[in-house]
């Protein structure tokens, strides 16, 4: 459906306003020093099958905040980073490209996709279901 060669991404809107309050934590391995959370108000599923959202990374002792405006393609297990912020204005990516989860250095995007955004190569049924899965992760066998 969304994984075929004729797929075309719809234009990404500008990043949502950065809000670090009310983030839903993403379950990550215990050895990870950064804590990740997703702003549930920013999760959007587009007609082309892309799930866009804002994720925030924080040091547990406070200090730096890094936020990323990203998209996930469940059909191809890929992500794209549209913009980033270090707590200030968004900096747009100059050459955003789709990247496979398998070749990425960071594992948080794969965790978000597996825990909440995707099911069986497609976005979950609703944003509400995605938020529920973030709040109450359930391990699935697909």
C-alpha positions in Angstrom: 0.0 0.0 0.0 2.5 2.6 1.1 5.7 0.7 0.3 5.5 0.6 -3.4 7.8 2.3 -5.9 5.1 4.9 -6.9 4.8 6.2 -3.3 5.2 10.0 -2.9 5.5 11.8 0.3 3.2 14.7 1.0 4.9 18.0 1.9 5.7 18.2 5.6 4.2 21.2 7.4 6.4 23.5 9.5 7.4 22.0 12.9 4.8 22.3 15.6 5.5 24.7 18.5 8.0 23.0 20.9 6.4 22.0 24.1 8.4 20.0 26.7 5.5 19.7 29.1 3.3 16.6 29.1 5.7 14.4 27.2 5.0 10.7 27.2 8.1 8.7 28.0 9.5 6.2 25.5 10.6 2.9 27.0 14.3 2.6 26.3 17.0 0.1 27.6 18.4 0.9 31.0 21.9 1.6 29.8 20.6 4.7 27.9 21.6 7.9 29.7 19.2 10.2 27.8 15.5 10.1 28.5 13.2 10.4 25.5 9.6 11.6 25.4 7.1 12.3 22.6 4.7 15.2 22.6 1.4 13.5 22.0 -0.2 16.6 20.6 2.2 16.5 17.7 1.4 13.0 16.4 -0.2 13.1 13.0 -0.8 10.4 10.4 -0.8 11.7 6.8 -2.7 10.3 3.8 0.6 8.9 2.5 1.2 6.7 5.5 3.8 8.9 7.3 3.5 9.4 11.0 5.0 12.7 12.1 5.7 13.8 15.6 8.1 15.7 17.9 10.4 13.7 20.2 12.4 15.3 23.0 15.7 14.0 24.5 16.8 15.1 27.9 19.6 14.4 30.3 18.0 13.1 33.5 20.0 15.5 35.6 18.5 18.5 33.7 20.3 20.8 31.4 20.2 20.4 27.7 17.0 19.7 25.7 17.2 18.4 22.2 14.0 18.0 20.1 13.5 16.4 16.7 10.6 16.8 14.3 10.5 13.5 12.5 8.4 11.2 10.3 8.2 7.4 10.3 7.2 5.2 7.3 5.9 2.0 8.9 5.7 0.2 5.5 9.5 0.5 4.9 10.8 0.9 8.5 12.3 4.2 7.7 12.5 7.6 9.4 13.2 11.2 8.3 14.3 14.1 10.4 12.7 17.4 9.2 14.1 19.7 11.9 15.8 19.9 15.3 15.9 22.3 18.2 18.2 22.7 21.2 15.4 24.5 23.1 15.4 27.5 20.8 14.0 28.0 17.3 13.7 25.0 15.0 16.6 24.5 12.6 15.2 22.9 9.4 17.2 19.9 7.9 18.8 21.0 4.7 18.8 17.6 2.9 16.3 15.4 4.8 16.4 11.8 3.5 14.6 8.6 4.5 16.9 6.3 6.5 16.4 2.7 7.5 16.0 1.9 11.2 18.6 -0.8 10.7 21.4 1.6 9.7 20.7 4.3 12.3 23.0 5.0 15.3 20.2 5.9 17.6 17.6 3.4 18.6 14.9 5.7 19.9 13.0 6.0 16.5 12.8 2.3 16.2 11.5 2.1 19.8 8.8 4.7 19.1 7.7 2.9 15.9 7.6 -0.6 17.5 6.1 0.5 20.8 3.4 2.8 19.5 3.3 4.1 15.9 3.3 1.0 13.7 1.6 -2.4 13.5 2.2 -4.9 10.8 3.9 -2.5 8.4 1.2 0.2 8.7 0.4 3.0 11.1 -1.9 2.0 14.0 -5.6 2.6 13.6 -5.6 6.0 15.3 -3.5 8.6 17.1 -5.4 7.7 20.2 -4.2 4.1 20.0 -0.6 5.3 19.4 -0.8 7.5 22.5 -2.3 4.7 24.5 0.5 2.4 23.4 3.1 4.9 24.4 1.6 5.2 27.9 1.1 1.4 28.3 3.6 -0.4 26.0 2.6 -3.9 25.2 5.1 -6.3 23.6 3.6 -7.8 20.4 4.5 -10.6 18.1 3.7 -9.5 14.6 
